[in-house]
Amino acid sequence: MSAAARVDGVLAMDGVRLDEVAARFGTPCYVYSRGAIERAYRDFDEGLAGVDHLVCYAVKANSNLAVLDILQRLGCGFDIVSGGELARVLAAGGEASRVIFSGVGKSEAEMRSALSAGIRCFNVESEPELDRLDGVARSMGVRAPVSLRVNPDVDARTHPYISTGMAGNKFGIPHARALAAYRHAAGLANLEVVGIGCHIGSQILDSAPLDEALERVLELAAALRKDGVALEHLDLGGGFGIRYRDEEPIDVREYCARLARRLAGCGMRVMLEPGRAIVGAAGVLLTRVEYLKLDKAKRFAVVDASMSELIRPALYGAWHEIAPVVERGGKADTYDVVGPVCESSDVLGTERSLAVQAGDLLAILSAGAYAMAMASNYNSRPLPAEVIADRGKALLARARQPESALFALEKRLDDPAAR
């Protein structure tokens, strides 16, 4: 459920009126609820209280430093997929010893940075990556802690673009090759095998695929023990879904408590990598109506936000609730809510019933995950401001990008620096 709620007819978050945020910081603008982020994290952390565990937030969902700072203050770990994400975690005060490095295409430079920082573990996704990491670690005179991400060939029952655990996906090592890959890793002098992991997809709304993947990974862990490979941790990934429209998400606290009971006494630390489930419902994208346009029989509400700020509808056909920030009386009409970007796919919502006029503020709900993180400068649009709503205060987490920053790194041909 979205962190935004009405107070005297006006949408607010953590005691902060969203119309006041828009007046102060402009639109488009992202707003995140600190309280909602903290509550979502605690559902995981307290749900797993019965077993040794570490919740590693998936930084790719929302990598704003203020968001990372909120989580590191709670003792959260971090799941990263790039050297840039590692730099962000460290800049936010996160501990490298609580960082796991996932992703299929780690470069040598990224491996060196992570080893120098002293991260907890690499989630290795292929046999060639094992060999590369062993060589990098050897050149640095260290041993690299590794966990193999196993592809359990389990259908997450989600959108094909965000399914990652089926045969044919680019992620992970196929289940049938996992034992051989572990034996290979154990034979490399500069690697230390410490864990096993999987991640089957994103926006998962049914715990059955998670349970199936768990059992397949536990069977493999048992076979590894017989093979003399002792594991320190079991990483079950993330992918927990949220409500965008009428979905029924998994009860995270109940699921984690059940997981803790299942894994009590397993001898391994349990790790999860939630992203969307922690920040998704905690965020909104504020936008202002520029024009109301009638085209034949269709009405358009043209707003100042676009696919550059929220690409999920164009990319996945995703649905986000769109609500007036200030309730307006009068007759509602049906609108397609569209942005100013020169693409026919720049549609944020279709057939929405809204009582709205030009100049009104709208809030696009559940926009805390994969919104700003996937934003772009397409059409030379500056990136929006990001704001944290925190116990009645609106705190600027990222200033709106100035237009000069759009081309600050570029050179004209007659610039001496270009030669």
C-alpha positions as CSV (number, residue, x, y, z in Angstrom):
1,M,0.0,0.0,0.0
2,S,1.3,3.5,-0.9
3,A,2.9,5.5,1.8
4,A,0.8,8.5,0.7
5,A,-2.5,9.2,2.5
6,R,-5.0,12.0,2.6
7,V,-5.1,14.5,5.4
8,D,-7.9,17.0,5.1
9,G,-8.3,16.1,1.4
10,V,-4.6,16.6,0.6
11,L,-2.1,13.8,0.0
12,A,0.7,13.7,2.6
13,M,3.6,11.5,3.6
14,D,5.1,11.3,7.0
15,G,3.3,14.5,8.0
16,V,4.5,16.4,4.9
17,R,1.8,17.8,2.5
18,L,2.7,16.9,-1.1
19,D,1.4,20.2,-2.4
20,E,3.8,22.0,-0.2
21,V,6.7,19.8,-1.5
22,A,5.8,20.7,-5.1
23,A,5.6,24.4,-4.2
24,R,9.0,24.3,-2.6
25,F,10.9,21.9,-5.0
26,G,9.0,22.1,-8.2
27,T,7.8,19.3,-10.5
28,P,8.4,16.6,-11.6
29,C,9.7,15.6,-8.2
30,Y,10.2,12.3,-6.3
31,V,9.2,12.0,-2.7
32,Y,10.1,9.1,-0.4
33,S,8.8,8.3,3.1
34,R,11.5,7.5,5.6
35,G,9.0,5.9,7.9
36,A,7.7,3.6,5.2
37,I,11.3,2.5,4.2
38,E,12.1,1.8,7.8
39,R,8.9,-0.2,8.4
40,A,9.4,-2.3,5.3
41,Y,13.0,-3.1,6.3
42,R,11.9,-4.2,9.8
43,D,9.3,-6.6,8.3
44,F,12.2,-8.5,6.9
45,D,14.7,-8.1,9.7
46,E,12.3,-8.8,12.5
47,G,10.6,-11.6,10.6
48,L,13.9,-13.4,10.3
49,A,14.7,-12.9,14.0
50,G,14.7,-16.6,14.7
51,V,17.7,-17.3,12.6
52,D,21.2,-15.8,11.9
53,H,20.5,-13.5,9.0
54,L,21.4,-10.4,6.9
55,V,19.0,-8.4,4.8
56,C,20.9,-6.9,1.8
57,Y,18.9,-4.1,0.1
58,A,19.1,-4.3,-3.7
59,V,20.6,-1.0,-4.5
60,K,19.5,-1.0,-8.1
61,A,15.9,-0.4,-7.0
62,N,16.7,3.1,-5.7
63,S,20.3,4.2,-5.1
64,N,19.8,7.7,-3.7
65,L,22.4,8.3,-0.9
66,A,19.7,9.4,1.6
67,V,17.8,6.1,1.0
68,L,21.0,4.1,1.5
69,D,21.8,6.2,4.6
70,I,18.4,5.4,6.1
71,L,19.0,1.7,5.6
72,Q,22.7,1.6,6.7
73,R,21.6,3.2,10.0
74,L,19.4,0.2,10.6
75,G,22.2,-2.2,10.1
76,C,21.1,-3.2,6.6
77,G,23.5,-4.9,4.1
78,F,23.5,-4.1,0.4
79,D,23.3,-6.1,-2.8
80,I,25.1,-4.3,-5.6
81,V,25.6,-5.0,-9.3
82,S,28.2,-2.4,-10.3
83,G,31.2,-0.5,-9.1
84,G,29.2,2.6,-9.1
85,E,26.7,1.1,-6.7
86,L,29.6,0.1,-4.4
87,A,30.8,3.7,-4.5
88,R,27.3,4.9,-3.5
89,V,27.0,2.5,-0.6
90,L,30.4,3.5,0.8
91,A,29.6,7.2,0.3
92,A,26.4,6.7,2.2
93,G,28.3,5.2,5.2
94,G,27.5,1.6,4.4
95,E,29.9,-1.1,5.6
96,A,31.8,-3.0,2.8
97,S,31.7,-6.1,5.0
98,R,27.9,-6.1,4.5
99,V,28.0,-5.8,0.7
100,I,27.4,-8.7,-1.8
101,F,28.3,-8.1,-5.4
102,S,25.9,-9.7,-7.9
103,G,25.6,-9.3,-11.7
104,V,26.6,-11.3,-14.8
105,G,29.2,-8.9,-16.2
106,K,31.7,-7.8,-13.5
107,S,34.8,-6.2,-15.0
108,E,38.3,-6.6,-13.6
109,A,38.3,-3.0,-12.4
110,E,35.1,-3.6,-10.5
111,M,36.5,-6.8,-9.0
112,R,39.6,-4.9,-7.9
113,S,37.6,-2.1,-6.3
114,A,35.4,-4.6,-4.4
115,L,38.4,-6.6,-3.2
116,S,40.2,-3.4,-2.1
117,A,37.1,-2.3,-0.2
118,G,36.8,-5.7,1.6
119,I,33.2,-6.7,0.5
120,R,31.6,-9.7,2.1
121,C,31.1,-11.8,-1.0
122,F,30.9,-12.0,-4.8
123,N,27.8,-13.7,-6.2
124,V,29.4,-15.4,-9.1
125,E,27.2,-16.1,-12.1
126,S,29.5,-18.2,-14.5
127,E,32.5,-20.4,-14.6
128,P,34.6,-17.8,-16.7
129,E,33.8,-15.3,-13.9
130,L,35.4,-17.7,-11.4
131,D,38.5,-17.8,-13.4
132,R,38.7,-14.1,-13.9
133,L,38.1,-13.4,-10.2
134,D,40.8,-15.9,-9.2
135,G,43.3,-14.2,-11.4
136,V,42.4,-10.7,-10.1
137,A,42.7,-11.9,-6.5
138,R,46.0,-13.6,-7.2
139,S,47.4,-10.4,-8.7
140,M,46.4,-8.6,-5.5
141,G,47.7,-11.2,-3.1
142,V,44.3,-11.9,-1.6
143,R,41.6,-14.6,-1.6
144,A,38.1,-13.6,-2.9
145,P,35.0,-14.8,-1.0
146,V,32.5,-16.3,-3.4
147,S,29.0,-17.7,-3.5
148,L,27.6,-19.2,-6.7
149,R,24.3,-17.9,-7.9
150,V,22.5,-21.1,-9.1
151,N,19.7,-20.9,-11.6
152,P,17.2,-23.3,-10.1
153,D,14.9,-23.4,-13.3
154,V,11.9,-22.2,-11.3
155,D,9.1,-20.1,-12.9
156,A,8.6,-17.0,-10.8
157,R,5.2,-16.4,-12.5
158,T,6.0,-12.8,-13.2
159,H,6.6,-10.6,-16.2
160,P,9.0,-12.2,-18.7
161,Y,11.3,-9.2,-18.6
162,I,11.8,-9.6,-14.8
163,S,12.0,-13.4,-14.6
164,T,15.5,-14.5,-13.9
165,G,15.4,-18.1,-12.6
166,M,14.3,-20.1,-15.6
167,A,16.5,-22.0,-18.0
168,G,17.4,-19.7,-20.8
169,N,17.7,-16.6,-18.6
170,K,21.1,-14.9,-18.7
171,F,21.5,-15.1,-14.9
172,G,23.2,-17.7,-12.8
173,I,24.8,-21.1,-13.3
174,P,22.4,-23.8,-14.4
175,H,21.4,-26.2,-11.6
176,A,22.7,-29.2,-13.6
177,R,26.2,-27.6,-13.7
178,A,26.3,-26.3,-10.2
179,L,28.2,-29.2,-8.5
180,A,30.9,-29.1,-11.2
181,A,31.2,-25.3,-10.9
182,Y,31.6,-25.6,-7.1
183,R,34.3,-28.2,-7.5
184,H,36.0,-25.9,-10.0
185,A,35.8,-23.0,-7.6
186,A,37.1,-25.1,-4.6
187,G,40.1,-25.9,-6.7
188,L,41.1,-22.3,-7.4
189,A,43.7,-21.2,-4.9
190,N,42.6,-17.6,-4.7
191,L,38.9,-18.2,-4.1
192,E,37.2,-19.0,-0.8
193,V,33.8,-20.7,-1.3
194,V,31.5,-19.3,1.4
195,G,27.9,-19.5,0.1
196,I,25.2,-20.5,-2.3
197,G,22.5,-18.3,-3.7
198,C,19.6,-17.9,-6.2
199,H,17.2,-15.2,-7.4
200,I,14.3,-16.2,-9.5
201,G,12.7,-12.9,-10.5
202,S,11.0,-9.7,-9.5
203,Q,7.5,-8.5,-8.5
204,I,6.8,-12.0,-7.2
205,L,3.3,-12.3,-5.6
206,D,3.2,-16.0,-4.8
207,S,5.5,-17.7,-2.3
208,A,5.2,-21.1,-3.9
209,P,8.0,-20.5,-6.5
210,L,10.2,-19.1,-3.7
211,D,9.6,-22.3,-1.6
212,E,10.4,-24.5,-4.6
213,A,13.6,-22.6,-5.3
214,L,14.6,-22.9,-1.6
215,E,14.2,-26.7,-1.6
216,R,16.3,-27.1,-4.8
217,V,19.0,-24.9,-3.3
218,L,19.0,-26.8,0.0
219,E,19.3,-30.1,-1.9
220,L,22.4,-28.7,-3.7
221,A,23.8,-27.5,-0.4
222,A,23.5,-30.9,1.1
223,A,25.2,-32.5,-1.8
224,L,28.0,-30.0,-1.5
225,R,28.5,-30.9,2.2
226,K,28.9,-34.5,1.2
227,D,31.5,-33.3,-1.3
228,G,33.4,-31.6,1.4
229,V,32.3,-28.0,0.6
230,A,31.1,-26.3,3.8
231,L,29.0,-23.2,3.2
232,E,28.6,-20.2,5.5
233,H,25.5,-18.6,4.1
234,L,22.4,-19.2,2.0
235,D,21.3,-16.3,-0.2
236,L,17.7,-16.6,-1.4
237,G,17.6,-13.4,-3.3
238,G,14.7,-11.0,-3.4
239,G,11.9,-10.2,-5.9
240,F,9.1,-9.7,-3.4
241,G,6.3,-7.8,-5.1
242,I,4.2,-4.8,-4.0
243,R,0.7,-3.6,-4.7
244,Y,0.4,-1.3,-7.7
245,R,-3.2,-1.8,-8.6
246,D,-5.1,-4.7,-7.1
247,E,-2.3,-7.2,-6.4
248,E,-2.1,-9.2,-3.2
249,P,1.6,-9.1,-2.1
250,I,3.2,-11.8,0.0
251,D,3.0,-11.1,3.7
252,V,6.7,-10.4,4.2
253,R,6.8,-10.7,7.9
254,E,4.9,-14.0,7.9
255,Y,7.0,-15.4,5.1
256,C,10.2,-14.5,6.8
257,A,9.1,-16.0,10.1
258,R,8.2,-19.2,8.2
259,L,11.5,-19.2,6.5
260,A,13.3,-18.8,9.8
261,R,11.5,-21.8,11.2
262,R,12.4,-23.9,8.1
263,L,16.1,-22.9,8.3
264,A,16.6,-23.0,12.1
265,G,19.6,-25.1,12.8
266,C,20.8,-25.2,9.1
267,G,24.2,-23.9,10.1
268,M,24.2,-21.2,7.5
269,R,23.4,-17.5,7.7
270,V,20.3,-16.6,5.8
271,M,20.4,-13.7,3.4
272,L,17.7,-11.9,1.4
273,E,18.0,-9.2,-1.3
274,P,14.8,-7.2,-1.3
275,G,14.7,-3.9,-3.2
276,R,11.2,-3.0,-4.5
277,A,9.6,-4.4,-1.3
278,I,11.5,-1.9,0.8
279,V,11.2,1.3,-1.3
280,G,8.5,0.8,-3.9
281,A,5.5,1.8,-2.0
282,A,7.5,4.4,-0.1
283,G,7.8,6.8,-3.1
284,V,5.6,9.0,-5.3
285,L,6.3,11.0,-8.4
286,L,4.7,14.4,-8.3
287,T,3.7,16.0,-11.6
288,R,1.7,19.0,-12.7
289,V,-0.9,19.1,-15.4
290,E,0.3,21.4,-18.3
291,Y,-2.7,21.0,-20.7
292,L,-6.0,19.2,-21.1
293,K,-6.3,18.1,-24.7
294,L,-9.2,16.6,-26.6
295,D,-8.3,14.5,-29.7
296,K,-11.4,13.2,-31.4
297,A,-13.1,11.1,-28.7
298,K,-10.0,10.8,-26.4
299,R,-9.0,13.1,-23.6
300,F,-5.4,13.7,-22.7
301,A,-4.0,15.1,-19.5
302,V,-0.5,16.3,-20.6
303,V,1.8,16.5,-17.5
304,D,5.3,17.6,-16.9
305,A,6.6,14.1,-15.9
306,S,7.3,11.6,-18.6
307,M,8.8,8.2,-19.5
308,S,12.2,9.8,-18.8
309,E,11.2,9.9,-15.1
310,L,9.1,6.7,-15.0
311,I,9.8,4.3,-17.8
312,R,8.0,1.3,-16.3
313,P,4.7,1.8,-18.1
314,A,6.5,2.1,-21.5
315,L,8.9,-0.7,-20.7
316,Y,6.6,-3.3,-19.0
317,G,3.1,-2.0,-19.6
318,A,3.2,-1.4,-15.8
319,W,0.2,0.2,-14.0
320,H,0.6,2.9,-11.4
321,E,-2.2,4.6,-9.6
322,I,-2.5,8.3,-10.4
323,A,-4.3,10.5,-7.8
324,P,-4.9,14.2,-7.5
325,V,-2.8,15.7,-4.7
326,V,-5.6,18.1,-3.7
327,E,-9.1,16.7,-4.1
328,R,-11.2,18.7,-6.5
329,G,-15.0,18.6,-6.7
330,G,-16.9,18.4,-9.9
331,K,-17.4,15.8,-12.7
332,A,-14.6,13.4,-13.4
333,D,-13.7,12.6,-17.0
334,T,-11.6,9.8,-18.5
335,Y,-8.0,10.8,-19.5
336,D,-4.9,9.2,-20.7
337,V,-2.1,10.8,-18.6
338,V,0.8,11.5,-21.0
339,G,4.1,13.3,-20.8
340,P,5.9,15.8,-23.1
341,V,8.5,13.5,-24.5
342,C,8.4,12.9,-28.3
343,E,7.5,9.3,-28.2
344,S,4.1,7.7,-28.6
345,S,5.0,5.4,-25.7
346,D,5.3,8.3,-23.3
347,V,2.1,7.3,-21.5
348,L,2.0,7.2,-17.7
349,G,-1.6,5.9,-17.4
350,T,-4.5,5.2,-19.7
351,E,-8.2,5.6,-19.1
352,R,-8.0,7.3,-15.7
353,S,-11.0,8.9,-14.1
354,L,-9.9,12.3,-12.9
355,A,-11.6,15.5,-11.9
356,V,-8.7,17.7,-13.0
357,Q,-7.8,21.1,-14.5
358,A,-4.6,22.5,-16.0
359,G,-2.3,23.5,-13.2
360,D,-3.4,20.7,-10.9
361,L,-0.9,18.4,-9.1
362,L,-1.0,14.7,-9.6
363,A,0.8,12.0,-7.6
364,I,1.9,8.8,-9.4
365,L,2.0,6.3,-6.5
366,S,4.3,3.4,-5.7
367,A,7.1,5.1,-7.6
368,G,9.9,4.5,-5.1
369,A,11.5,1.6,-7.0
370,Y,12.9,1.5,-10.6
371,A,11.8,5.1,-11.3
372,M,14.6,7.6,-10.6
373,A,17.0,4.6,-10.8
374,M,16.0,4.1,-14.4
375,A,15.5,7.8,-15.3
376,S,17.3,9.4,-18.3
377,N,18.0,12.7,-19.9
378,Y,16.1,11.8,-23.1
379,N,15.0,15.0,-24.9
380,S,17.6,16.8,-22.8
381,R,15.3,16.8,-19.7
382,P,17.1,17.5,-16.4
383,L,16.7,14.9,-13.8
384,P,14.1,15.8,-11.1
385,A,14.7,16.6,-7.4
386,E,14.4,13.9,-4.8
387,V,12.9,14.6,-1.4
388,I,12.7,12.6,1.9
389,A,9.6,13.1,4.0
390,D,10.8,12.6,7.5
391,R,8.5,13.2,10.5
392,G,6.9,16.4,9.3
393,K,10.0,17.7,7.5
394,A,10.8,17.7,3.8
395,L,14.5,17.1,3.3
396,L,16.2,17.6,-0.1
397,A,18.0,14.4,-1.0
398,R,19.0,15.4,-4.5
399,A,18.8,18.8,-6.1
400,R,17.1,19.2,-9.5
401,Q,19.8,18.8,-12.2
402,P,20.7,22.1,-13.8
403,E,20.4,22.4,-17.5
404,S,24.2,23.2,-17.7
405,A,24.9,19.7,-16.3
406,L,23.3,18.1,-19.4
407,F,26.3,19.0,-21.5
408,A,29.0,19.8,-18.9
409,L,31.2,16.9,-20.0
410,E,30.8,17.6,-23.7
411,K,33.1,19.6,-25.9
412,R,32.6,21.7,-29.1
413,L,34.9,20.8,-31.9
414,D,36.8,24.1,-31.6
415,D,37.4,23.6,-27.9
416,P,41.2,23.0,-27.3
417,A,40.3,20.4,-24.6
418,A,38.7,18.2,-27.4
419,R,42.1,17.8,-29.1
